[in-house]
Amino acid sequence: MLVIRMAWRNAWRHKRRTSIVAIAVAVGITGTLLSIALNYGMINQMIDTAIATDLGHVQVHARGYESDPELHVQIEDGARAPLAALASLPEVRGFARRVRAEGLISSPRASAGVRVVGIEPEAEARVSLIADSVLRGAYLDERGARVLLGEALARRLEVDLGDKVVLSVQDLAGDLTGDALRVEGIFRTPSSALDRGNVFVRLDRAQALFGLGDAITEVVVRADSRAAAARVRDALAARLPDLEVRSWDQREPALLYLVDLSDQSALIVYAAIFTAMAFGIANVLLMTVFERRQEIGVLTAIGFGRARLVATIAAEALVVTGLGLLAGFGGAAGVVWALRDGIDLSAFAEGLTAYGIGTRVIPLLRGQDFVAPLVVALVTAALASAWPAWRAVRLRPAEAVRQP
Amino acid sequence: MSGGVPVLEARGVTKVYETRGVETRALNGVDLAIAEGEFTALSGPSGSGKTTLLNLFGALDAPTSGTVLLDGEALAALSPAALAQRRLHKLGFVFQAYNLIPVLTARENVEFVMELQGVSAGERRGRAEELLRAVELEGLGDKRPFEMSGGQQQRVAVARAIASHPRIVLADEPTANLDSGTAGRLLALMERLNAERAVTFLFSTHDPLVMDRARRNVHLHDGRIAADETKSAA
């Protein structure tokens, strides 16, 4: 307590000096935290987009689909077993059956390879944002010969609402077949890849087109939250031992790698910032020791041991750094709060949507984002105080007490 | 030399400083014992070795040869940590430039040594108040050193020096920065503490006033004791 009290008061003996170091720490921390918050906000949006447009929180497939995602790896009998299991599971917001296979879409002017996704319009609306992403026209309804196209794909095919397109596919038997459909709606999601490469038709239309009968290729599940995904997955897997049940992060582990990569990059940035900071802190403390030689001599003379002396100097470094940390944390949290409605990045829309990021990014800070700078800063402060502390301990009290 | 149990004792102490190959003999075979209850002045011209001897007695420096004993214990045999403990528990210091800790109030300065000794907060507070009263600084406990006069600061320094119940207070030129009136009052205070609380004082001084009030005068010259006189009780 004595050490902390003295360190605190000593730190304020030179208000300007202490403030400059603390502000430098605060600016470094705020900048880095904001960069992390923006980065994590983008990654978070990528994950949300992937979940909301394609992955869902959990997917159910026939066993072997992961390694061989082809039509013949199908869930028979209209997926009655998974639907029954899901109906009684807690933390499930919705689930929908899909057929997913490759095909070729053609207009009179162009053609493109696409992924054909057969959906149940009502059920799909509860698990994905396709229904809400329709920009022009309408979402799928009871009428079968309709297709939803992404805006980018429609532009490429030079088609518009009501125009006719032809889907050509290889069916389950290996025969080439096709279907003529009218463009019912044009959608735009935060993922330009999805907009360019996916077309949506009714499930029964897709089943007929691919010759699947009542079989489907996947059941997608939307849980109450991302945190609930693993619990829903495990519960479902226990009830469906003959099927492949995987959560979004198992389907797309790269998304989590991005989070790890971001965290590790932040550590490197912190190391760089605090290495520079360490010299500043050490310099201030060395000046302090130099200025207070007499005082240190007196402290030593009256029985303030070396350990306490080292602790006082380290505590002074920690006080200065801690003030900067608190200000930096407060600054970053304040800016993130002020930007809680998101930052408009529409100027970079093309680049962002390529990664499934919308044009409005909400910076996000997690509790763990504060831990790394806290630990790095405190360790840096302690290390930065080592040299000044060594100098202080080496002072000879008999000489120091007489130095003005 | 006076009788009684020696608190501090120098036996054949020599101290040689070496600067850039040049040796300076600050003390040369000094034998001196300070007994409990003494009020002793160590005088002599500049360079006579007063401060050096005080530093050796204060365990702030080590002799080149000879032995310094504190309560019969040879200081040379002790580790830096043990020396710090001896200074904390057995020695009190008063410096020429007061040397209070500027970030602490007068009361906190007095409490400081007790806090290092592990005395409880309540007891520290009570003792500090009592000591500030004893040095006639009642009501000034919350002042910081820069808010006090030189004489007041030196009285706080005396209170701090005796707060730990030391075996002896070593005072290095305690009146050098004070006017004669303030110096006289400070000496009177220390005399009273010596008489009423049996605090042992050893001063290094140039000040004739201190030498006049001291009951024992040890005069150093060229690193040797030139005279050692004890006044007879009045």
Interface residues (C-beta under 8 A of the other chain):
Chain A: L2 M6 R9 N10 R13 Q294 E295 V298 L299 T300 A301 I302 G303 F304 G305 R306 R308 R396 P397 A398 V401 R402 P404
Chain B: T51 N55 G58 L60 D61 P80 A81 A84 Q85 R87 L88 H89 G92 F93 F95 A97 N99 I101 P102 V103 L104 F112 V113 E115 L116 R160 S164
